[in-house]
Amino acid sequence: MELKFVFGKYANTSSSTSPSSSDEFKTPPTSAGDVTQCGQLIGVSPHDDDNTNTTGGVVRRMRWWCLAGWIFCALPLALALRDIEPPPPTPVTRTTPTEGWLTVRLNQFDASNTETFQMRYLYNPEFAETSDIVIFVGGEWAISPGWVTAGLAHELAQRVRGGLFYTEHRYYGQTRPTNDTSASELRYLNVDQALGDLAQFIQYVKSDSFEGGRFRTGSVALVGCSYAGSMATWMRLAYPHLITVALSDSGPLHAQEDFPEYLEVITEALRVQGSEACVSTIETAMRDIATLLNSTAGVERVSSLFKTCAPLQPSSPLDVATFHWFGITETFASLVQYAKPGDIATACGSLTNQSLSSSPVERLAAWITSRPSTQPCIESRYSMQVTAHSNTSYDSPQATMRLWTYQTCVEYGWYQTTSSARQPFLSAVPLGYFHQMCTDFFPDVFDVALLKSGVSRTNKLFAGLTHLPDHVISVSGGHDPWSPMAPNTTHATHLAPVYVVPGVSHCRAIRLDSNWIVELY
């Protein structure tokens, strides 16, 4: 059965028993009758839930499932992710969330290890009239109050009158299990342990130790974006007895060492939202750069045009790859992954505007050097990148990037290479560049065999794209560069729907913004 949701309405587009317009849910399902009707539409009946012994309990669970779907489909969507934490929407409440700390186990899977650390979380009780819980899952960033004062999780908590929480991932932000981020201290940085922390947190909130047990009997909904969206899905897979429903926005589920599809999607977005001339201009400029790097005068010109922090060293393949990765492909990645409507068209207008310059290289350089990520200069020296990312202090400027790079080196891969011919960046950033980066950032830990084993283990443990757990709603943007690693409609089931929104990018569903309205089919 295929459903079409438009702002809280449904229409069965494939069944002869399509409901009439008078049957549309214009408000969230609240009564048992409404929930039963919603359950029939998505193929759920009171007998589908083997873990619930009473019809009333099943109706309650079905209400959560339908309501989560209604909220996703009924609300306007907007872009919502930057380099670290998704930028919070404008607060819609004056309630100040409280900060809390929970003592959690350092090793969630070794009963003999009694070491602990303090996990940070935020709590907004403004809607907490029931025993239900909504958790906005933190990813590879420091948490801040914005996501418990507005956004999709806040809206869901308001609808179910539940408590709203925001959890911080181990090792990120102020949740620091170790003294530093040296390679030996990162052995407990993996998604298994992070999911275990989340499970321990849920058990704590539902215990008598938290506000006298007010949430003891409640259902639990998770909302997550990007990697945190992956975590939301995997929590429902690993801890189904703790999680009632989850929504994953742009969450990649398939680990893959070489990820050339990322730049392929970027290219398609540039072509569709910009123009074919935009893609051709980039490719011509890249070929001209390669030619210029063959002469001393050409190297000086490229270094000057692109404002590198030091003259380029074309004799060093690692420096050349660093220039292209940090200077060029990552700049386009930032544009497309975080694009608001009109951003890509504007960029392509600059790249193809010959009145600015007749030289594709000069137009590319002018656009690249105007972007915030390339200020004040492009650091093309690989050795400087290694030094910056080898700082093991939690307070170093590159601490978050070091931690996330570690996770990619041992669990996911996801290296956005130029190994595909279906992109305009030639072969500037090969897979070996990322192997070398992992080796130099974590010299006492990493080798390629560990990466391959880690990728295989992740897919074996969490099933990649071969199985979606029930009661998870997945959302993906058609121009999200991460979408090839995320579920699409071919992976959906009647208990695990997937929505792909054409033409939009990363993490749109978690942020409420009336400026951008999307119909979902």
N, C-alpha and C positions, 0 to 999 in steps of 0.2 A: 504494500500500500504506500503510495507516494502522497505526501502532504505538501500543500503550499501554504506557508504562513505569511501573512502581511499584517504587521502591527496587531498581533493578538487574534487575528481571524484565521480560520482554517478553511481549506477547500480540498476535498479528496479529488485529485486530478486523474486518477486512474480507475476508480471503482464506480460501478453503476449505481452505488448507493450514496453518491455524493450528497452531503448535507446542503440544504437550501440556505439562502442568505439569512433567513430568520434564525438559523441555528448557530450563527457565528458567535464565538466567544468575544464579546467586546469588553468584558472585564475578566479578571483572573478567575479560574474555577475555584470555588470555595465550598460549595455544598457537596454532599456525598453524591447527589445525582449528577452535578456538573462533572465531578471527578470521574464517575463511572463512564459518562459520555466521552470525556477526554481519553480515558483509558481504552475505550472501544476503538477510538480513532487511531491510537498508536499501537493497538494490538495488545493491550495489557488487560488482564482480568484479575479478579481477586484471587484466582487460583494459581496465578503465575509466580507468586512469591512464596517459595517454600519455607522462608525463614520467618514468616509472620503467620501466627496461628489464628488470628481473628480477622473477620471481614473489616471491622473498624480500623484495625491496624493497617491493613492493606490499602484501604481508602486513604488513610493518612499518608502513606508512602506514595501512593499514586498522585495525591494532591501535590506533593513536593515535585514529583517528576513532571507533571503537567505544568505547574506554576513556573518551574525553572525554564521550560521551553517557551511558555507564554512571555516571560520577561525578556528572554533573548529576542524573540520575534517581535515583541511589541515596542521595543525601545529603539530610538534613533541610535545609530552607530557612528563612532568616530575613531580616528587614529589615536594610538595610545602608547607607543614605546619609543624610548630614546636609548642612550648608550647603557644606562644602568637600570634605574627603576622607571617603569612606565610613568610618564608625567601625570600626576593626579588631575582630575577635573576640578572645576571650581567647587569649593565646598557648598553644600546645600543645607548645612546644619550648623548651629553654634555650639553644639556639644563638643567638648574637648576630650578626645580619647585618652585613656589612661595607659601608661606603659607598665608592663609586667615582666617578670622574669621567672622562668621555670627551671628547676634543676633537672637536667636530663642526662641519660647515660652516654658516656663517650663512645662505647661500643654497644650498640643495641642488640648484638647477636652473640655476646659472650657473657654468660651469667657470672663467670668468675672474675670478670673485670668490673670493679666497682668505681672506677673513675667517672667523674661527672663534670659538667660545665653548665653555664647559665645561658639559657635560650631566651631571647627577647621576643615579646609579642605586644601588640596593641589591642585594646578592647574598647568598643563603643557599645554601651548598654542602653542607648536611647530608645530602642524599639523592643527591648527584652521583656515582653509580656508573656511569652510562651516558653517552653523548654527547648525550643529549636535553636540550632547553631548554624551560622554562616561563616565560613573561613575564606578570606582572600589569601591565597598561598603566596608566600614570598619566594622569589627566585634568586638569581645571582646578583643581588643588589642589597643595599641598606634600606630597610623599611622606613616609611614616614607616614604621618597622620592622614594625608590626603585621601588614601584609598579606604579609610573607614569613616569618611565624612561625605563621600559622594561616589558615584560609579555604580557598576552593575551589582557588585556584592552588597553595597549599601542599599540599593533599590530592593534586592531580594530580601534582605533582612527586614526592611520596612514592610514588605508584603506579607511575610510570614510572622512578623512581630517577634523576631528572634534576636539573640545576641550576635554581635558582629566582631570578628577577630581578624587579625593580620599577623601571620607568623613570619619570623625571620629564619632564613636558611642557615644551617651551621656553616661557620667560617666567614660569612658575609656580614657586612655592617658591624654591629657591636656584639654579635654572637660569635665569640672567639674561643674555640675549645682548647687552643694551644697557645704557647708563648709567641710563636711566629709562624711564618708560612714556608719554612724550609721543607725540602722534599720529604724528609723523614717524618715531619709533623703533619703531612697531608694524607697519611694513610687512612684516616677516617673521613676523608672528603669524598663521598660518593653518594649517589642517589639512594641506595639501599638504606644507608644510615639516616639520610635526610627524611625519608619516608617513615623510618622508625621513630624519629623525633616527632613527626607530625602525629603519628599514632599515639605516642606517649602524651602529647599535648591534648589530644581529644579525650583520652582516658582521664586526664587530670581535670579538664573542664567539666566532664560529666560525673565527677566524683564529689563526695561530700566536702572535700578540701577546698573546692571553689564555690564561694558564695552559698555555702550550706546545701549544695547539691541541687540548685535550682534548674540545672540543665541535665539532670540525671537521665530522664526519659526521652530526651529530645532527639529529633532527627538531625543529620549533619549534611550540609551542602558545601561543596568546595567550588571555588572559582579561581581559575589560574590562567595566566597569559604566557605565551612562549614556553620556555623551559618549565616555568611553574604550571603551565597548562599541561605539559607532559606529566608532571608530578600529580596533578589532579586526576588524570586518567589512570595513572599507575597506582594511585592510592585505592581507587575503586577496584582495581584488579588484585592488589596485594592484601587489602584490608576491607573486603566487602561487608564484614560485620560491623565496621565502624562508619562507613560512608553510605549515605542514602542516595545522593545524586551528585554529579560533578559536571561542571562546564569547563571545557578546555578551549581557549581562544588561541589559535595559531600554534598549538603545541606539536612539535615534531616527535614522532614515535619511532621512526626507523633510524637506527644508528648506521652510519655509512662513512667509511674512511675518506674516500674521494667524493666530493659533492659538487661536481661541475654544473649540476642542474640549477644551482643558485644563480650563477651568472646568466644562464639561459633564460630564466624568468625575468631577470633584470633587463635583458635585451628585449624580450617580448613587451615588457611594460614601456620601455623607451620607444619601441616601434609603434605600439598601439596608442599610447597617450601622448607621444611626441610625433615622430615621423620616421619613415624609412631613411630619409636624408640624415636624421640625427644619428642613427646607427652607423650609416656609411661614413659620416664625418668622423666619428670616434675611431672607426677602423682605419681610415686614411691617416688620421693623426698618429695612431699607434705605429703604423708602418713608417711614417716619417720620423718618429722618435727613434725607432730601431736603426734607421739609416744615419741619423745624426750622431748616434752614440758610437759610430765607427770612426769618427774623426775628433781631433782635439778641439777644433773650433765648434763642432757640433755638440760636444759634451758641455762646453762652456755655455752655449746657447740654451740647451735644455735646462741646465742648472739655474741659469738666470731667469728663464721664462717661468719655471715652476717653483722658484724661490726655495730651493733646497737649503737645508741648514749648513751644508758643506758641499763642495763640488762633488758631483757624481763620480763614482769609480767604476767605469764600465768593465774593467778587468776582473771585478769581483761579482760573480753571478748572484751571490747573496745580497749584495748592495743593490744590484739592478732589480732583483725581485722585491726587495724592501721598498724601493722607490715606487714600483708599480702597485704593490699591495697596499701600503699605507697611504700612498699619494693618490693613486688613480682608482683602482677597483673598489677600495673601501669607501671612497668618496661617492661613487655611483651607488654603492650598496646603501649608504646612509640616505641618499636621495630617494631611492625607490622604496626601501623598507619602511621609511617613516614618512612617505609622501602624503601631503594633503592634496585635495583636488586642485589641479592647476600647477602644482610644483614641477611635475615632470615636463609639461608642455612649456613652461617658462624656461626651464633649463635648456631644453632642446631648441627653443627659440634663440637663445644666446649662442649655442654651439653651432647653429647653422646660419647665423646672421653674417653674411659676407660684408656687410657695411662696417662691421666692427674690425674685420681683418680678412684678407683673402687667404690667409694661411690657416688650415685646420688645426695645426699644432698651436698656433698663437691663440685661437679661439678656445681650444681645450684648456690651455694653460691659464687663460684669463678666468675661465669659469671655475676651474679647480682651485686656484689661489684665492678666489672670493669666498670660498666655503669656510664655515667656522672650524671644521675639523682639521684644516690645513694651516691654521694660524699658530705661531707667527711664521713658521716655515715648515717644510716637509723634511722630516728626519729620515734620510735615505741610508744612513750608515747602520748596517746590521749590527755591528758591535755595540752601538749606542742603545739599540732596542734591547739587546740581550742584557746589557747592564741595567737598564731601567726595569726590566721585567724579572730580574734576578734579585732585586731587593726583597728581603723576606719580612720586612716590617708590615704589620697590618695597616699602618698609616701611610705607607708609601703611595705616591700618586697612581701607580700602576698595580696596586694590590688586587683590586677586583679583577682586572684583566689577567693577572697571573693565576689567580684561583680558577677562573673559568677556563683558561687555557689548559691548566692541569686536568680539569674534568674532560676536556675534549681529547687530551692525550691518552687518557686511560679508560674512557668509557664510550665516547661517541664518535670521534673523528669530526665529521661535518666540515671538512676543509674545502673552502670555496676556491677551487683551483680553476685554471684556464685550460683544462685538458679537453674540453669540448670544442668542436669547430663551430658550434652554433652560438657564437658570441664574438664581439669585435675586439677583444683585448689580446688577441693573438695567443702566444704561449708564454706570457710574461711571468706567471706565477704557478710553477709546477708543484706537484704533490711533495716532492723531495724538500721543498722549501719549508713546509710545515713539519716534516720529519726532523729537519735540522733544528727548527725552532724548539720543538719539544725536547730534543736532546740537549740543547744548550740552556734552556730554562730550568730543566730538571735533570742534570747530568748523572746523578746517582740513582736514578729511578728508571728513566725511560729507555726503551728500545722499541723498534718497529714491531717486534713480535708481541710486546705488551699491548700496544695499540690495537693490533689485529685481534688479539685475544679478548680485549676489553669490549670492542665493538661486537664481536660474536656473542659474548656473554650478555651484553645489554639486550640484544635481540632475542636471545634464547630465554632470558628471564622474564621479559615483558612482552614478548610476542611480536614486536615490531608492528607492522600493518596487517598481520595475519589474523588478529583477533581484537575486537573492541569489546571491552566489558559492558555489560548492560547498565542502563541508567547513567550513561555519559553522553552529553551533548557536545559535539565537536564542531568548531567553526573555523573556516579558513578563508583567506582572501585569494581571489584569482590571480592577483599580481603580487602576492606575498612570496618573496624569494625562498622562504622556508616551506612553502606548500608542497613541494615534491616529497618531503619527508613526513608530511602530515596526512591524516586520512582524508579521502575525498568521497564522493557519493557512491563509488563502487564498493567501498568498505562498510557502508552503513547497514544497519539492521533496524527492525522496527523498534527495538529497545535501545539502540545506539545510533540516533540520527546524526547525519553530518550535513552541514550547510556550507556551501562554497559561494562566496559573494563575488560576483564578477567584477574585475577591474579595481579591487581595493587591495590594500596591503596588510601589514602585520598588526595584530592586536587591536582590531576595531571594536570588538563587541563589548569589551570591559568598560569602556568609557561612554558616558552619556553626554551627548552634545546635540542640541537641536539644530545645529548648523548643517549636519550631514545626515540625510535620511536615505535609507536603502530598503528596497523591497527584496525579499528573499524567496527564491523559488527552489 
